[in-house]
Amino acid sequence: MSESTPAWVVAGVRAVIGAHTQAQDEGRTDDIVALYESEAVLELPGTDPVTGHDAIRATFKGWAPTQPQQHLVTNTAVTATSEDGATAVSDVVFFQRVGAAWAPLVVGRYEDTFRHANGAWLFQRRVTTFQT
């Protein structure tokens, strides 16, 4: 945490990232969508950007888990950008159960932009990159 980033910003942003991760791993699409601003953008490697609640909902419904999965999000660095804005960069590893064991399938990074409105932090943009 930067000395200029208040602890309440760091805690709020990390809480939203955690809520997103748990909702995604449990297939709770509407809970995920509620964490995004209405015109938020989701960028993924190899696809066009996904913009707005309807498109984000359709995307995450398509990714609803069909077997146990877990995103491990760590090393989150949060920076306040204004009174109501922040960015965060996090590392992520995606695991899926394969038989009786868990296997890491994807290693990547999230670059997130947030806005604080009406007492809540919301995603404005999430850019995901995969490491090869």
C-alpha positions as CSV (number, residue, x, y, z in Angstrom):
1,M,0.0,0.0,0.0
2,S,1.3,3.4,-0.9
3,E,1.5,5.9,2.0
4,S,-0.9,8.1,0.1
5,T,-3.6,5.4,-0.3
6,P,-5.9,5.4,2.7
7,A,-6.5,2.0,4.4
8,W,-10.3,2.3,3.8
9,V,-9.6,2.4,0.0
10,V,-7.4,-0.6,0.1
11,A,-9.8,-2.6,2.3
12,G,-12.8,-1.6,0.1
13,V,-11.1,-2.5,-3.2
14,R,-9.8,-5.8,-1.9
15,A,-13.3,-6.7,-0.6
16,V,-14.8,-6.1,-4.0
17,I,-12.1,-8.2,-5.7
18,G,-12.7,-11.0,-3.1
19,A,-16.5,-10.8,-3.5
20,H,-16.1,-11.0,-7.3
21,T,-13.7,-14.0,-7.1
22,Q,-16.0,-16.0,-4.7
23,A,-19.1,-15.2,-6.7
24,Q,-17.4,-16.3,-10.0
25,D,-16.2,-19.6,-8.5
26,E,-19.7,-20.3,-7.2
27,G,-21.5,-19.3,-10.4
28,R,-23.4,-16.4,-8.9
29,T,-23.6,-14.3,-12.1
30,D,-26.0,-11.6,-10.8
31,D,-23.8,-11.0,-7.8
32,I,-20.8,-10.5,-10.1
33,V,-22.7,-8.0,-12.3
34,A,-23.7,-6.0,-9.3
35,L,-20.0,-5.3,-8.7
36,Y,-19.7,-3.5,-12.0
37,E,-20.8,0.0,-13.1
38,S,-23.5,-0.1,-15.7
39,E,-21.1,0.8,-18.5
40,A,-18.1,-1.1,-17.2
41,V,-15.7,-2.8,-19.5
42,L,-14.2,-6.3,-19.3
43,E,-11.1,-7.0,-21.4
44,L,-9.8,-10.5,-22.0
45,P,-7.1,-11.8,-24.2
46,G,-8.2,-12.7,-27.7
47,T,-11.7,-11.2,-27.5
48,D,-13.4,-7.9,-28.1
49,P,-14.0,-5.9,-25.0
50,V,-17.3,-6.7,-23.2
51,T,-19.2,-3.5,-22.2
52,G,-22.2,-3.0,-19.9
53,H,-24.2,-5.1,-17.5
54,D,-26.0,-7.2,-20.1
55,A,-22.8,-8.2,-21.9
56,I,-21.0,-8.9,-18.7
57,R,-23.9,-11.0,-17.4
58,A,-23.9,-13.1,-20.7
59,T,-20.1,-13.5,-20.5
60,F,-20.1,-14.8,-16.9
61,K,-23.2,-17.0,-17.5
62,G,-21.2,-18.6,-20.2
63,W,-18.4,-19.3,-17.7
64,A,-20.6,-20.7,-15.0
65,P,-18.7,-23.5,-13.3
66,T,-19.6,-27.1,-14.4
67,Q,-17.1,-28.6,-11.9
68,P,-15.3,-27.3,-8.8
69,Q,-13.0,-24.3,-9.6
70,Q,-11.0,-21.8,-7.6
71,H,-9.4,-18.5,-8.5
72,L,-6.6,-17.6,-6.2
73,V,-6.1,-13.8,-6.4
74,T,-3.0,-12.5,-4.6
75,N,-0.3,-9.7,-4.5
76,T,-3.0,-7.1,-4.9
77,A,-1.5,-3.6,-5.0
78,V,-4.0,-0.8,-4.6
79,T,-3.5,2.9,-5.5
80,A,-5.9,5.7,-5.0
81,T,-6.2,7.8,-8.1
82,S,-8.7,10.4,-6.8
83,E,-11.2,10.9,-4.0
84,D,-13.5,8.4,-5.6
85,G,-11.2,6.3,-7.8
86,A,-8.6,3.6,-7.4
87,T,-6.7,1.1,-9.4
88,A,-5.4,-2.4,-8.4
89,V,-3.1,-4.9,-9.9
90,S,-3.4,-8.5,-8.8
91,D,-1.9,-11.8,-9.7
92,V,-4.3,-14.7,-10.3
93,V,-4.1,-18.5,-10.7
94,F,-7.1,-20.5,-11.8
95,F,-7.4,-24.0,-10.5
96,Q,-9.9,-26.6,-11.5
97,R,-10.6,-30.0,-9.9
98,V,-9.4,-32.8,-12.2
99,G,-10.4,-36.1,-10.7
100,A,-9.3,-36.1,-7.1
101,A,-6.7,-33.4,-7.4
102,W,-6.7,-29.6,-8.1
103,A,-4.7,-28.5,-11.2
104,P,-3.5,-24.9,-12.0
105,L,-4.8,-24.2,-15.5
106,V,-4.2,-20.4,-16.0
107,V,-1.7,-17.9,-14.5
108,G,-2.5,-14.3,-15.1
109,R,-2.9,-10.7,-13.9
110,Y,-5.9,-8.4,-13.3
111,E,-5.5,-4.7,-13.9
112,D,-8.6,-3.1,-12.3
113,T,-10.1,0.4,-12.3
114,F,-12.7,1.3,-9.6
115,R,-15.0,4.1,-8.7
116,H,-16.5,4.7,-5.3
117,A,-20.1,5.8,-5.4
118,N,-23.0,5.6,-3.0
119,G,-20.8,3.9,-0.4
120,A,-19.5,1.1,-2.6
121,W,-16.5,0.4,-4.8
122,L,-17.5,-0.8,-8.3
123,F,-15.4,-2.0,-11.2
124,Q,-15.1,0.4,-14.1
125,R,-12.7,-1.8,-16.0
126,R,-11.0,-5.1,-15.6
127,V,-8.2,-6.1,-18.0
128,T,-7.1,-9.7,-17.7
129,T,-3.8,-10.9,-19.2
130,F,-2.5,-14.4,-19.2
131,Q,1.1,-15.4,-18.6
132,T,2.7,-18.0,-20.8
